[in-house]
Amino acid sequence: MREVKLKIDGKEVIATEGMTILEAARKAGFEIPTLCYHDGLSAHGGCRLCVVEVKGSPRLLTSCTTPVTNGMEVSINTDRVKEARKFVMNLIMTERNHFCMFCEKSGRYEETDCELQKRAYEVQIEHFPFPVYVNKYPIDTTSPVMVMDHNRCILCGRCVRVCSEVVANSTLDFSFRGSKALIASDTGLNRGESSCISCGACMQVCPAGALFSKFGGYKGKKSLCEKIETFCPICGVGCETTNYVRYNNIVEIEGSGLAKGNLDGGQLCEKGRYGPLMETRNRISLPLLRDSRGRFVESSYQEAINKSIQLLKAYSPDKIVFRVSSFLPAEDLAYIKGFALKLGVKDIDTFDGEIYRNLISFDYPKANYEDILNSDLIILVGGDIVKEHGVVGSYIRRAVRNKGAELIIISPAESKMDRFSKEVRRVAEGSEGSVVKEYEEKIRKASNPVIILEGAYLLKNREAIESWLKFAEASKVKTLPLPPTGNSLAAWKLGISSKSNENTESGKLLFLILGDIDSSYSPASLAELGFEAIILHGAYIDPMMKLADVVLPGKSWLENEGTYKLISGEVKKFTPILRAEKDAKSPRELLSELADALRLGKIDIDSLITSL
Amino acid sequence: MRVRSLDDLKAIAQRALEKLCGRRIRIAVGLATCGIATGAEEVYSAFLKGIESLKRDILLTKVGCIGYCREEPIVNVVIPGKALLLLSRVRPEDASEILKNLIDGDVPREKIVCRVKEWDHLLEKIHYGDGFTDVSLYEDTPFFKHQRKIVLRNAGIINPEDIEEYIAVGGYRSLYKALTEMTPEMVIEEVKRSGLRGRGGAGFPTGLKWEITAKSESDERYIICNADEGDPGAYMNRNEMESDPHSLIEGMIIGGYAIGAKEGIIYVRAEYPLAISRLQIAIEQSRRYGLLGENIFGTDFSFDIRIVKGAGAFVCGEETAMIASIEGETGRPRPRPPFPAEKGLWGKPTNINNVETWCNIPVIVYKGGEWFSKIGTKNNTGTKVFSLVGEVQRVGLVEVPLGTSLKRIVYDIGNGCPDGLKVKAVQIGGPSGGCIPEGLLDIPVDYESLKEVGSIMGSGGMVVMSERTSMVETAAFFVSFTSEESCGKCAPCREGLKQMLNILNKILMGKGSPSDLELLKELSETIKTTSLCGLGQTAPNPVLTTIKYFKEEYEELIKRYD
């Protein structure tokens, strides 16, 4: 990269070739106001707020689109520039309904969530110099997650760009012309009926009050919130997040990878951005014990612990069975394993252990995200990647849209991914493997084919994936089975899922550690297999509680600090976003109390964690 | 048949010359859109019927438009050995009378506009002959007298749907010359020497533009012909395409050779169905004759042209918006730099020129840049086609050397306003242009002079307004047009024009206040300096020039309220 020397407001600035004036100025510590510009998106040049004066140019130039050249002399704050900015801001402010005090995002300068308002304060707009003609534009509330109020839209196009450039879903675009321009979903559908995948990227980048969350709206300004930077561990992709929390409630979750130049471009999926806000399940808030008449009664925490100890002592280790969620921090998983070993329990498994055992016997080359992006043929087998691993879905779309990759979907159900594929093959659930033969030749002929196996239902079905994996192994086709939970990989690596559960039938005491998941993962028949007693530890009310003898409240993942092993192989430490109630414990906190009482000695997990 | 050599071309030319001025009587009906609108198709059918019933060997053919729109439908007739005669306002019922006369070697006098002894197609001269000496010569006819036809050299004379007639008047000889005698650099050099500037309006030197695109590093390059003519009242390009499509095609092939492009695209608005169909016919014919496609003239140069139809957005005439539209995106301009010459269509270096620019190329290559540069003035060489419309007596399409005064065009060619009205102003450059008052009509028509008085050359719309025209209404009309056609991408153009229109309407309703004039000026200046593309940057011109030259009209309207 060649160096470029230029002058900004008389000060010599060194930039690199290809930089825009805005980038060079910001790097050198100058501030130029922007609105339509957004880090990580292509420059739009629409709002004209970032105009600067460049010596030799009769017109003002937008700093966000003008590349630096050697010897350029830029003035970013002359009277002419300031006046032009104010004028343009005046036009934008009078264009639609920007009566700020009635807007969700409005606030004083220090606390507003609205970039438009902030800029207006900065250029000191105190009144409308032009007559305001309030035309009524539609308000689209059909999206399950956000509201689109066209009356507050400034047509900056950030949402359009993020939707096509980062998410690669291209739902949004401009429709109509001039002052009648309107952001449209697909060909002018309501958002809720469009191809929108509710990832919320558009909402995050909206600089005005046009797009806002149905969950966070009217819950308070971000400036009033505690801001916690961490990542989302739900699916194992591990997108970085900024979490805004007020009174121990999440107000909003934003992707933060964009500014860091992450591959994901700072996007999140619907589950990641809205999942915790959409949670409708009820928490287990108190320890419960079954009384002599078979009814649940509230108990003290200590009573519940005592009952658990009593049960663990009552059965010999070979009669005790551990069933554990893999969506727990590695510290918990390691502790559970250590606890079981010390106790002498051999039958321990995660709910997705079957998947591990299905995959382990094949030696196929593993695909990573880059492989997807560079692929020319992507075979997507199984469930709905948009819902399960949404951000990975964006890599597929980018490959299809930007590089012309071919996507073939083999799935029993419709998905919003279908419209990007050249071929959708509907198969009955469970017979995904039966069509491998038909695609073998095509895959072999491709130069960088990738097979993606999606969905717990699919990966649990050995018959469905066996032929794909055998083929991948034999033909050395890069393959990516997507794990069902955010820490499946750690659970598998720690060896929790490696046991076969042959001796289940002889089990008498079941120790269920559910974490956040509900037991729909576990066979409902588990309890019918002859267990005499069940200890249940989990965050949410679960159908399995009906059968439990002791129920202990657990932390949700939002409250539980710990380590996760991501699909990318990266190991990341999660910072809790919310505080747990007093009695809600993480599995390791609970088990260490039990271990003390059972005198199991110290359970060391450090080496296990470092081995991840 | 595939043309492989100059001899092939000459053989075709010889054959086709027989059609133009051979041993048969030739009747050519002007069938461009303007002619058709006044009933030329019915005239054509009437002649066809008449000839059939006479059972005589008379050649009936269609030609484009010679530009004298007021006199449409125009029919030209050639009696072997005699001068070509232009007949005006021919109605279907005139056909039998004309035919009868023609067979007797005569023509009804009252229909004749003028006679043409010899027509200079620049690459070839066609000598028709004498006769009808009592009829005024083309060169002496007021409407044609001051014109100089380079771009329209074939318009109205040859059949636009017959490649052989084009070849007969020297067509494709420039292409042959370029491909066999010149390197691409030499072609560019020749265009640079000619001094030709872009006829789309901005006047950027064409040769330089080609050179930049040719030198941009890339494995692929594209050339585009901008035929998205959208200025109200302007139809230069339409006629150029309808009357002489091969001229455009030949220009583009030469351009493709010079720039190193393999594909050319003609972006033409869908509202020009006749132009599109004639272009399609011409492209097909050129392919069939081996003049378009693989290995043209047997050289290793291959080039093809395809047509992309615009959906009717004015802004798509802007280069980057046009590229977006061709790529299948919404037609909205993109920030420049990067300029299309570096990163254009599909991210590849792209050269875009207006129809008229392309049509000049064959002449420049054949006659030499030197020859071309002597027409017009020093920095404004060549000719420019204008559509002279509005309140002017001789409405039509005129081609004059650059540097011709506006007075000459409006009065000598156009004969001023009808009904004895005085000319008040001339609006040049379409909605982006300005209104030039009568007092300034002495200025020469060139890029710089027009800019000096607040207008632009534009693509060639020239609207004459009489003393009864309200200049405030005129300004409001143009702003309503640009406001409607603003793409909406950048705020100053999108919202600023809307505000301007609101203020203008307020003044027109008699509710304006003196401060509105200041606000209008301020809005205009900001829109000009901060807009993204040419549309916004020039849209306030009609307002600024009318305020500058006709301020009293604004004040009069405002006073009424006070």
Interface residues (C-beta under 8 A of the other chain):
Chain A: A43 H44 G45 G46 C47 R48 V51 P58 R59 L60 T62 T65 T66 P67 E83 A84 F87 V88 L91 I92 T94 E95 P129 F130 P131 Y133 I154 L155 G157 D173 F174 F176 R177 G178 S179 K180 A181
Chain B: A313 V315 T330 R332 R334 P335 R336 P337 S483 E484 E485 S486 C487 G488 K489 C490 A491 P492 R494 E495 G496 L497 K498 Q499 N502 L519 E522 T526 K528 T529 T530 S531 L532 Q537
